[in-house]
Amino acid sequence: MHQETKIYIGADDSNHGNKIRPTEVILATFSFESADSYVGNRNVNKKRNHRASINWLEYPLRDYRFTILNDARFASTCYNLPLVVPFLIRDYLTSNPHIKNLEIQLDGGLLPVYKEMLIKDLQGFESVSVSNFVKAGIRVGKNRTRKLCKRQRRSLLIHHADILANAVTHNFNLPRNAENQVYIPLEQLLEKEREYASLIQRV
């Protein structure tokens, strides 16, 4: 077991959830290597390469966790990532209880109230930082204003989280697939989802 007290985390979803096919994959990558969190890393490219991402996972200081949302109620929400990521982090920490500092990166838009909620859900650590990287297109900002934006550069953590979530969606055989899938009781998700849904009234 690695003894560093800071972990770097990147998370993305499969972006395939809809009312017809509600399945949504949420996947988080974990690394003790700070270089994996650098934004604009030259090893990040636009093309998906499942084999390269699987090879990236083979390094002992990296890991991943994922869950699959099958309930249609999660198909059209904008806060699946901050809602689910704390469950994935807690599962990972069961085998790494020495970690005291979290640096979390999410792909996509993130309203400030959802960021606050995510940090609140992870109370008890010495430090928790959260950043997000917007995809090209429409960005939702403060007071729910919307504007066109260019895609921000992203880290290896998010790059590989995106590809690995896609791999799970398309039934690729990932390393340690069975042991890294996290089953979250629907009742717990729905209870937390109601909290997130109520935050819309604040923005």
Stockholm file with secondary structure:
# STOCKHOLM 1.0

chainA/1-203         MHQETKIYIGADDSNHGNKIRPTEVILATFSFESADSYVGNRNVNKKRNHRASINWLEYPLRDYRFTILNDARFASTCYNLPLVVPFLIRDYLTSNPHIKNLEIQLDGGLLPVYKEMLIKDLQGFESVSVSNFVKAGIRVGKNRTRKLCKRQRRSLLIHHADILANAVTHNFNLPRNAENQVYIPLEQLLEKEREYASLIQRV
#=GR chainA/1-203 SS CCCCSEEEEEEEECSCCCSSSCCEEEEEEEESCGGGGCTTCTTCCSSCCHHHHHHHHTSTTEEEEEEEECCGGGSSCSCHHHHHHHHHHHHHHTTCTTCCEEEEEEESCCCHHHHHHHHHHTTTSSEEEEEEECCSEEEECGGGCEEEECCCCCCHHHHHHHHHHHHHHTTCCCTTHHHHBCCCCHHHHHHHHHHHHHHGGGC
#=GC SS_cons         CCCCSEEEEEEEECSCCCSSSCCEEEEEEEESCGGGGCTTCTTCCSSCCHHHHHHHHTSTTEEEEEEEECCGGGSSCSCHHHHHHHHHHHHHHTTCTTCCEEEEEEESCCCHHHHHHHHHHTTTSSEEEEEEECCSEEEECGGGCEEEECCCCCCHHHHHHHHHHHHHHTTCCCTTHHHHBCCCCHHHHHHHHHHHHHHGGGC
//
